[in-house]
């Protein structure tokens, strides 16, 4: 028997291939599916089942496409919210045999109403579970968010408590926990920076699991989670008749500076994948900074789905990765990339824009003497609430395009976050919207703490 984990960086998504004998199942596949076929071929197994632990909000599923290519059956948990045209509904107790291994369905609602978990057993260990694929119900050092049903907040938090304490914890301390997400995912808060655990370890160390039912419900209903606008788009795509990709992401083609400029004039959005510092030093005017390692975290907040996208990348390989990551969250209109990045743009004689920077010491001096500028803190709300600078204006970077009217475009604006990376993204949003007097504070909160800035809470 084998279990292989496929981690999709950026989204912090975890999917799995589990098999024994000549059969295997894939759990929560991502949109680009060739990796699962490669694993099956390596082990000499046929993919016979594909199981979705819930309807994903943060990525496009590959279930339908993988099923079409392999002949596997897709299984999905029970729900009366929508229909999954390509899937068969499964209920509590459904058992799937894979050689000497088996998978048994547990209904574990709370994160979503259709959530299921999948218990792994083997004939050698009898009825004692070896592992459980928990979807978004139980993470490493955290549990799933329960804010998708705001009008039923206490009810769904109670459902998750029941799922955790009556379904998952009774599986036994030996049971390995295989979650659908790791640290960095928007589907939870406070996940540990590792991708596996056991029921026993979580029982002993997870703060959420130590709460009484009333404390748990109060805690979960009091949490603040960002809700990216693309979540709705993902839900719609994943409940459609054919959410998958034909086979793989088409490689974006290089574009000359002339062609790129012409397309910009006709509505193309330029997305710069280079490091934030490189963008600040020189970039195509009106382009948006989304560094490659932050692309999937913020694309769904900042990019429309109905507009062509042109990438600015340091290499063809970076452009290809960028197109693939955008496709994973439903963006299929990548029209190509600017060959040779900013160099080709500059040598063509076109203007190059920049974003001014202010370092920690200068920023601290100006803030303490009350210089007139707008300090725009773009961190997430829990970060801001934990500690911020006096007088800061708080707008989360993802919400910035919809809240620009709250800022005075005539004043100097200094963007601020944890280290300067998100601050640079925010500065690019402001510049694109016509704000001229924008600076980024490199170091931001990390520099402030090192320099002893006074914080408010």
NORDA-V448633 format. One record per backbone hydrogen bond with DSSP energy under -0.5 kcal/mol. NH is the residue of the N-H (numbers start at 1). CO is the residue of the C=O. Records with the same first field share a line. If there is no record, write none. Layout:
NH=CO ; CO
//
This chain:
2=19
4=17
6=15
7=5
8=6 ; 13
9=7
11=9
12=8
13=8
14=180
15=6
16=27
17=4
18=25
19=2
20=23
23=20
24=46
25=18
26=49
27=16
28=26 ; 51
31=60
33=31 ; 247
36=33
37=33
38=34
39=35
40=36
41=37
42=38
43=39
44=40 ; 41
45=40
46=22
48=24 ; 46
49=24
50=73
51=26
52=75
53=51
56=54
60=328
62=29
66=62
67=63
68=64
69=65
70=66
71=67
73=48
75=50
76=88
77=52
78=90
85=83
87=84
88=74
90=76
93=105
94=91
96=103
98=101
101=98
102=121
103=96
104=119
105=94
106=117
108=106 ; 115
110=112
115=112
116=53
117=106
118=133
119=104
120=131
121=102
123=100
125=122
126=122 ; 123
128=125
130=120
131=120
132=176
133=118
134=132 ; 178
135=178
137=134
138=134
139=142
141=139
142=139
144=137
145=187
152=149
153=150
156=152
157=153
158=154
159=155
160=156
161=157
162=158
163=159
164=160
165=161
166=162
167=162 ; 163
168=163
169=164
171=168
172=169
175=172
176=130
177=197
178=132 ; 176
179=177
180=135
182=12
183=192
185=182
188=185
192=140
194=192
197=177
199=175
200=173
202=198
203=199
204=200
205=201
206=202
207=205
210=206 ; 207
211=208
216=212
217=213
218=214
219=215
220=216
221=217
222=218
223=220
225=223
228=226
231=228
232=229
233=229
234=230
235=231
236=232
237=233
238=234
239=235 ; 236
240=237
245=31
255=337
260=256
261=257
262=258
263=259
264=260
265=261
266=262 ; 263
267=264
268=263
269=308
270=268
271=269 ; 310
272=270 ; 288
273=271 ; 312
274=312
279=275
280=276
281=277
282=278 ; 279
283=353
285=351
287=284
288=270
290=272 ; 288
292=273
294=291
295=291 ; 292
298=294 ; 295
299=295
301=298
302=298
303=299
309=333
310=269
311=336
312=271
313=311 ; 338
319=315
320=316
321=317
322=318
323=319
324=320
325=321
326=322
327=323
328=324
329=325 ; 326
330=327
331=326
332=330
335=309 ; 333
336=309
337=253
338=311
339=255 ; 337
341=338
343=340
344=340
345=341
346=342
347=343
348=344
349=346
350=345
353=283
355=280
356=438
358=440
363=359
364=360
365=361
366=362
367=363
368=364
369=365
370=367
371=366
373=371
374=412
375=373
376=374 ; 414
377=375 ; 393
378=376 ; 416
384=380
385=381
386=382
387=383 ; 384
388=456
392=389
393=375
394=392
395=377 ; 393
397=378
399=396
400=396 ; 397
402=399
403=399 ; 400
406=403
407=404
409=407
411=408
413=437
414=374
415=413 ; 439
416=376
424=420
425=421
426=422
427=423
428=424
429=425
430=426
431=427
432=428
433=429
434=431
435=430
438=436
439=413
440=356
441=415
442=358 ; 440
443=419
445=417
446=418 ; 443
447=443
448=444
449=445
450=446
451=447
452=448 ; 449
453=448
456=388
//
